[in-house]
Amino acid sequence: MQNTRLTKLLEFLESDPNDPFVLYALATEYNAAEQTEQAFEYYLKLVSDHPNYVGTYYHLGKLYEKNDRTEEAIRIYQLGMNESKNKRDMHSFSELQGAFNAASGLDYEDD
């Protein structure tokens, strides 16, 4: 049985199938419920149809990493960094850069 939040989001999606906030919320809800295929579907739709919705890239990259798809995660982080830079969203850029560095093995600390 679907939870009420997911049911409500699907109703919103019917009303406006291209609303990036609803798509993002659905992807996040499916991700939290560990319904990976559906989470990927909505995150990838956001990247394709709403590339400037920069919050997508971090969570999609983490989902790729969680599913042992590190190279795809790195590519997504790079795309997100480019979009963040274009929007001058340095907070998102910094988060994506940190995720990119960690996924690339570049997050080392001095002893």
N, C-alpha and C positions, 0 to 999 in steps of 0.2 A: 504494500500500500504506500502511495506517495505521501510525503509529508505536506502539510498545508502550505508552507512557504513555496515549495516546488510547484504545487498545484496553482497557486496564485501567479507565480512567475510565468507559467505556461499560458495562463489566461491573458496576461499582459502581452505575451509574445503573439498571441492570436490577434490582438488589437493592433499591434505595431511590430511586425516581424523583422524590422530592420533597426530597432532601437538598441544602440550599443550598450546602454546601461542594463537593459533586460538580458541581452545576450551574455554580458559579463557576469551578471548575477546568476544566470542559469549555469554557466560554465563553473563558477565557483561552488554552487550548490551541488552539482554533480561530482565535482572534484572532492568535496568534503564527504560525500556519500560513497566515495571510491567507485563511482561509475565512470571509469576512465574513458571509455569510448565516447560517451556523451560529452564529457568535459572537453576532450580533444576536439570534438565536432564544433562546439560553440567557441572555444578559444581560436581555432583555426578560421572560423567564419569571421571573427573579429579582426584577425590579422589581415585577412583578405579584403573585407569590406570596409573596415574602419582602422586603417593602419596607424592613425594618429591617436588611438585610444591606448596610450602607452602602458597603462597598468596591466594590460594583457600579457605583455612580453615576459615579465618577471614570472608570473604564475604559470604560463605555458612552458617556459624554460624549466621551472622547477618540476612540472609534471613530466616533461621529457626526462629529466635527471632521475626522477623517482622510478621511471620505467626503463632505466639503463640505456637511455638514448642520448648520451652526453654530447655527441657531435651535433645533433639537432638542437639541443639546448644551447650550445655555444652559438650556433647560427642565429637562433631566435634572440639571444641576448644582444648580439651584434646589431641585428635589425632594430631592436628596441632602443639601443644606445643612439643609433642614427636618428630615429624618430624623436627621441627625447631631446637630442641636440637641436634638431630642426624646430622643435617647439620651445626651445630655451627652457626646458624643464630639467634643471640641473639636479634636483632631488631625485627624480626618477632615473636620470642618467647615472648618478652615483650608486643607486641601488643595483641597477643593471650591471654596472661595471664591477661591483663587488661580486655579484653572482657569476659574471663572466670569468673573473679572475679565479674564483674558487673552482668553477667547472674546468677551467683550463690548467689548473694546478699552479697558479701564480700567486696564491694567497699564503705566503709564508711569513713567519714572524722571526725577528731576530732573537737569538738566544742571549 
